[in-house]
Amino acid sequence: MGTFLLDTLADTLNLSHLQEDLPAEFKGIFDKQKYIESLRYQRTGVYFELCHRTLSFGVTLGFILFGGFNRVDQFSRSFGMSEIVTGLLFVGTLSALKLVLELPFSIYHTFVIEERFGFNQTTPRTFVLDLLKGTLLSALFGGGVFAGIVFFFERFGSSAWLLSWCAFTLFQWILMYLAPAFIMPLFNKFSPLPEGPLQNAIQEYSRKQNFKLSGIYTMDSSKRSSKSNAFFTGFGKFRRLVLFDTLIEKQTIPELVAILAHEVGHFKRRHILKSLGVSILTTGFVFYTFHLFQNNSDLFFAFKMVALSSYASVVFAGFLCSPILKVLSLFTQKLSRKHEYEADEYSVQTYGQPEMLISALKKLSVDNLSHLTPHPLKVAMDYTHPPVLQRINALRRMKVLPP
């Protein structure tokens, strides 16, 4: 309830923070009609999210009060299978019910809202294939992880949370290597960046920074959305730079290299490892919470359950962790925003063209119809990146180091 009310308050305040007057920094970049469209896009998104969150909260609350979890548990137990298989049936049924609830919202967001504002490029075929592949991967990896957790908690008693934490951390590391090579290509086509001025500029900057790349790729993001972005993925020899094809179309070569320099800054300042460390610690807290509430009769009574089980303990402890993780996210989001400022600074110090990064950020904001003046509470709760105007102001204060 508290998380629901806080999220709703943040969205409502964020809605009231939309400024009808275009900020001076964006004059000449946002034309009047485009800016009005961005305000409409932000309002539509907030109204949609408020509706989505309210319905989801209401359905979840009703499901608990009317014994929905117990009915699913009875159904899962009716097959007379082992604890792990029963647990997989239990969580699989809950996941299927959640998918049924979420699917209409996903369809409406993609084919109505994103379509209305010119972002959607997804065809019904691509949408269905993404859904099927995503569901299959969730069942494969999510089901495997859940089965492992139940196994540990069934067999190893008080040390189960520690073993689960270690095993999950190992799984995270493996997945970071598998994702760029095997998982991401299931959804998008990655093509080596053709030889030419852009590739030469990127390679020249990388050499100067002694930053090795296994490859520079373009991703066919335009088959789903006209929004643009860029990112690094993988580690070691699997490390690669990925540029959305939509980004290449809209940015100049100096702007793209400034963006690359920002991403390199994340690696050089060890932001990836720091964020991973925070994630591992948070996961350890979650698994310890599972241990504390393992087969807790009061917890099961609150969810209207008749029988105790390790698999349901994991699901219900997840509910208890949610508000605590929301509070912790205030610190992790703040850390993420700090990392963005540091990566911006690295771009300025090593590439020496802050105006190019500023220009790139402005174009991204316009192309994505971003909220230019979000409310501080919304920023604190949900923004991994600082608001664009704050980033631009910080960039203008940074000094370019002599070569």
MONOR-V805703 format. One line per field, one symbol per residue. phi: phi as a letter, one per 40 degrees, with the letter a starting at -180 (. if undefined). psi: psi as a letter, one per 30 degrees, with the letter a starting at -180 (. if undefined). burial: b if it has 16 or more other ideal C-beta (glycine too) atoms within 10 Angstrom, else e. A space follows every 50 residues. Layout:
BEGIN
phi = ???
psi = ???
burial = ???
END
This chain:
BEGIN
phi = .cccccccccccccccccccccddcbcgbccdcccdcccccccccccccc ccccccccccccccccgccccccccccccgccdccccccccccccccccc ccddcccccccbccccbgccbccdcccccccccccccccccccccccccc dcccbbfccccccccccccccdccccccdccbcdccbbcbbdcccidccc cccccccccfbcbcibbbbccccbaccbaaacagbfcccacbbccccccb bccdcccccdccccdccccgcccccccccccccccccccdccbcfccccc cccgccbcacccdccccccccdcccccccccccccccccccccdccdccc cgbdccccccccccccccfcccbccdcccccbccbcddcccccccccccc ccc
psi = eeeeeeeeeeeeeeefgkkfkkkefgkfejleeeeeeeeeeeeeeeeeee eeeeeeeeeeeeeeeggeeeeeeeeefffhlleeeeeeeeeeeeeeeeee efeeeeeeeefdeeeeggekgkleeeeeeeeeeeeeeeeeeeeeeeeeee eefefgbfgeeeeeeeeeeeeeeeefeeefeeeeffflkkkkklkaeeee eeeeeeeeghjkkflklkkhfffelflllllklllbfgklkkkkefeeff kleeeeeeeeeeeeeeeegheeeeeeeeeeeeeeeeeeeeeegjhjeeee efghkeklleeeeeeeeeeefeeeeeeefeeeeeeeeeeeeeeeeeeeee fgiefeeeeeeeeeeeeghljfilkeeeeeefjfklkeeeeeeeeffkkk kk.
burial = eeebeebeebbeebbebbeeebeebbeeebeeeebebbbebbeebbeebe ebeeeebeeeeebbeeebbbebbeebbeeeeebbebbbbbbbebbeeeee eeeeeeeebbeebbeebebbbbeeeebeebeeeeeeeeeeeeeebbbbbb bbbbeeeeebbebbbebbbeeeeeeeeeebeeeeeebbebeebeeeebee ebeebbeebebebeebbbbebeebbbbbbbebbbeeeebbbbbbbbbeeb bebbbbbbbbbbbbbbbbeebeeebeeeeeebebebbebbbebbeeeebb eebbbeeebbbbbbbbbeebbeeebeeebeeebeebbebbbbbbbbbbeb bebbebbbbbbbbbbbbbbbbbebbebbbbbebebbbbbbbbebbeeeee eee
END
